[in-house]
Amino acid sequence: MHKVMFTETVLRDANQSLVATRMPFDDFKAILKEIDAAGYYSIECWGGATFDSCLRYLDEDPWERLRKIKSVCKTPLQMLLRGQNLLGYKHYPDGVVRKFVERSVENGIDVIRIFDALNDLRNLEVSVKETLKHKAVAQVAISYTTSPVHSIENYIKQIKEIENMGATALCIKDMAGVMSPAEVFDLVKGIKENSKLQLHVHTHMTTGLGFMTYLKAVEAGADVIDTAISCFSGGTSQPSTETLVYALKQLGYQVDIDLKQLKKINDFFKPIRDEALKSGLLNPLVMATDADALTYQIPGGMLSNLVAQLTAQNSLNRLDEVLAETPRVRKDMGYPPLVTPLSQMVGVQAATNVLMGERYKNVSKEIAAYIRGEYGTPPGTIDPELIKKVMGDEKPLTARFAETLPPGLEQGKKDAGPLARNVDDVLSYIVFPQIAEKFFESRQKKEENKVKYSIEKVG
């Protein structure tokens, strides 16, 4: 029986999946020492939607949040990075990607999980090289999905290319919770037979498969699994940490995690969970099992976005039509994995098709960019009619889109203006210009008010 390690997701993915990444630093700072002492392989605490949410909703500097976590934790800190997309929704120039990776590591990140929504490995090379240059773990993830153009054999083939790129660890990223126990067993076994790299497995409990999937992954030789402390587990989040530690220890696997420590962590987060339920921030629906996702392959975050979009247009009664349209749009797009930003793009287009009463009467600018080849090479073939509608007689781009972009760092410095105080601020501005600008203005105001208050107090 081999050793099984755990990545705790309560500070990032569980928080993102259940409470839309609205957990401020002050909510969890008092428990960081206990999380650090539990024996995790890593603490996932940054990247994904945390960056956007800190600036947009929490009035927090995401870089400062990371530094505060690092000041308490010796356990490796982990982030999720969307390759050439960084933490935004479009591709950024190589210079910006390099600087973002460098600053992430310098501010406290030890493990960077890097993925591309299309599994187009060209979009990972720059961030992988830069991660290695700064001595962090470059953990490359395959976005797992099923379709007529995806197969376990193809995923295993990609592993060789990922190894050649210099990745220091591998991850199977199942964002919709659709990977079955049989599929994960074959995939993990196949990867382990072809690679010596440490293998992580990531899934969600959305469809109810999570526990079985992890058990079979571990049986097949997976080294690390992503779990969430129990009161923030289940539904669109990850399977529960305590449950898997308990079960795997009983089965004879070596698990160096202290269950007593986990109880302290869970007891701390329970009132936070209860408060989120009371305020409506945590919708009980996202904590339930939804086996429909096995048909629609819709990740939890995408489902909540669709519900919000339709509610805003007084059309929630048409959700079933939109769910049925989503796989059709995905097929037309060449079967992209439904992971950020592709999941949101496909979902919005499916909703538009249904609400307009005519398919592709209005094609979103993101979908048009995807069809032009700006996101990379799709796994399958895009519907030729759709290509013609968007591009006329032009041909889609075959080169890597980032190579066509002008350098962005110097321009970013100019555009961000005097309110950006350092390179981290400039990067925040490049990725989320309007939101970062608002945040800088609010920060300035708060500081001015503080000074004014101090002067008045002294006076």
Buried (B, 14 or more C-beta within 10 A) or exposed (E): EEEBBBBBBBBBBBBBBBBBBBBBBEBBEEBBEBBBBBBBBBBBBBBBBBBBBBBBEBEBBBBEBBBBBBEBBEBBBBBBBBBBBBBBBBBBBBBBBBBBBBBBBBBBBBBBBBBBBBBBBBBBBBBBBBBBEBEBBBBBBBBBBBBEBBEBEEBBEBBEEBBEBEBBBBBBBBBBBBBBBEBBBBBBBBBBEEBEBBBBBBBBBBBBBBBBBBBBBBBBBBBBBBBBBBBBBBBBBBBBBBBBBBBBBEEEBEBBBBEEBBBBBBEBBEEBBEEBBEEEBBBEEBBEBBEBBBEBBBBBBBBBBBBEBBEEEEBBEBBEBBBEBBBEBBBBBBBBBBBBBBBBBBBBBBBBBBBEEEBBEEBBEBBBBBBBBBBBBBBBEBBEEBBEEBBEEEEBBEEBBBEEBEEBBEBBBEBBEEBBEEBBBBBBBBBBBEBBBBBBEEBEEEEEEEEEEEEEEEE
